[in-house]
Amino acid sequence: MLSLVYMKKFLIVLFSVFFLTTIWWILTPSPHVYKRIPNSNLSFETVIFRSSDPKRLADFYKNVFKAKETEKKSDWALGDPLSSVISLRTPDYQEEGPIFTILKSEKSNHGTSAANDLGYAHICFETDNVPGLIQIIQKNGGKIDSRFEDLQKVPAIYGRDPDGNIFEIHIPFPTPLNPSTIFRSLNSLIRTRLKLDPPGIDKIRFLHVNINSKDWTKTLSFYGKVFTANATGFERDYKGDFIENLTGIQGIEIKGRHLPLPGYEEGGPTFEIFTYNNFSNNGPLDKSDTGRIAVGFRVFNLRSSVNKILQEGGILLDEKGNTAILKDPEGNLILLSSQKLNSEKTNP
């Protein structure tokens, strides 16, 4: 009986907030537009995969997450022939979203990925229609790891693509905090929890790259200095049924925080830096491994950017022309590529 009373009070509060936010939203400008910062000195550009079947993997992200094939860049190919590379542009950000670079793998899979692998353990997208996207994921060869009793009314799930790489999807969060983002979050949450029809338009957007680290505070400090950025949002401290059901792993506890990735306005992509109480035996991956192996950044000054990473404890593996391959202190691969000026491109 008490639970019924509590539920009624909760729904009254939720609908009251939703109603007031709707009025607020109606009286304010149009929905928030996420976009890049033009001519940024440092910009997050790509997540790099190796796959035994690049076309199958590319088709999955095109069919499920609305990614589109785009121009191939040798900068992110790790020396592979450009003919074997597939580049996908993720949606939103005014058609300037981060790129997925998919390379051919000559190795068999390193093993079954888990949410508590070290390194680049998962990526995340937001969607207005979590239940609908779950069906599309399964239809296109993906799997769901989350163990909630009713997947049709949850705000977030963990799943995996046909290669076994883990991803997360969840309803939109109100970032930055304004009437349009609050309205969108509440609209999606209420429709999902009550199993109502989804919004007319499902806006899918790439949100974050997760890095699992042995000490999230040190990794956050490293990238904060490299990016000249401060943590965003609240400190995460997850434990209990929800996070166990979300990840599909029993007994886990997670702490960490988000750091904005450079080159985007407020509310853009982030690094989600986590530490688990127990890790798997996998990761971080090397450049020839199968899986999600690296991230890439476009820089204005390659030498200065390399020196900054080395100064903070990173390791330089290779540097050729306008591209450098490094590792952060935890062993995660980072690619840097400098954008040549127009005068440099035309001069012999």
Secondary structure, 3 states (H helix, E strand, C coil): CHHHHHHHHHHHHHHHHHHHHHHHHHCCCCCCCCCECCCCCEEEEEEEEEECCHHHHHHHHHHHHCCEECCCCHHHCCCCCHHHCEEEECCCCCCCCCEEEEEECCCCCCCCCCCCCCEEEEEEEECCCHHHHHHHHHHCCCEECCCCCCHHHCCEEEEECCCCCEEEEECCCCCCCCHHHHHHHHHHHHHHHCCCCCCCCCCCEEEEEEEECCCHHHHHHHHHHHHCCCCEEEEEEEECHHHHHHHCCCCCEEEEEEEECCCECCCCCEEEEEEECCCCCCCCCCCCCCEEEEEEEEECCHHHHHHHHHHCCCEEEEEECCEEEEECCCCCEEEEEECCCHHHHHCC
